[in-house]
């Protein structure tokens, strides 16, 4: 039961974050996603360098 409560809690948080992002201006939301994507790719690249 504790696990289901946890997943429900995480779902509520993600829904709230998504709602807040959609409330922002479209340009800001696109920029936010762009920055997150760049950071994600950068971290993956760093992990790739560590592995080799």
PLY file of the C-alpha trace (Angstrom):
ply
format ascii 1.0
element vertex 52
property float x
property float y
property float z
element edge 51
property int vertex1
property int vertex2
end_header
0.00 0.00 0.00
2.86 2.36 0.80
4.20 1.94 -2.72
0.87 2.85 -4.31
0.66 5.95 -2.13
4.17 6.89 -3.26
3.33 6.49 -6.96
0.14 8.51 -6.47
2.16 11.23 -4.73
4.72 11.32 -7.55
1.90 11.44 -10.10
0.34 14.43 -8.32
3.69 16.25 -8.25
4.38 15.62 -11.93
0.85 16.73 -12.82
1.34 19.92 -10.80
4.69 20.60 -12.48
3.19 20.01 -15.91
0.30 22.35 -15.10
2.72 25.07 -13.97
4.84 24.66 -17.11
1.74 24.93 -19.31
0.70 28.07 -17.41
3.95 29.74 -18.40
4.35 31.48 -21.72
4.90 29.06 -24.58
8.32 30.53 -25.37
9.50 30.07 -21.79
8.24 26.48 -21.69
10.07 25.63 -24.92
13.25 27.25 -23.58
12.88 25.29 -20.32
12.55 21.97 -22.15
15.48 22.92 -24.40
17.74 23.65 -21.42
16.73 20.41 -19.69
17.44 18.44 -22.87
20.87 20.04 -23.28
21.73 19.30 -19.65
20.56 15.70 -20.03
22.62 15.16 -23.19
25.60 16.83 -21.52
25.39 14.53 -18.50
25.09 11.49 -20.78
28.15 12.64 -22.70
30.07 13.05 -19.45
29.03 9.55 -18.38
30.18 8.26 -21.76
33.59 9.88 -21.29
33.93 8.30 -17.83
33.14 4.82 -19.19
35.78 4.91 -21.94
0 1
1 2
2 3
3 4
4 5
5 6
6 7
7 8
8 9
9 10
10 11
11 12
12 13
13 14
14 15
15 16
16 17
17 18
18 19
19 20
20 21
21 22
22 23
23 24
24 25
25 26
26 27
27 28
28 29
29 30
30 31
31 32
32 33
33 34
34 35
35 36
36 37
37 38
38 39
39 40
40 41
41 42
42 43
43 44
44 45
45 46
46 47
47 48
48 49
49 50
50 51
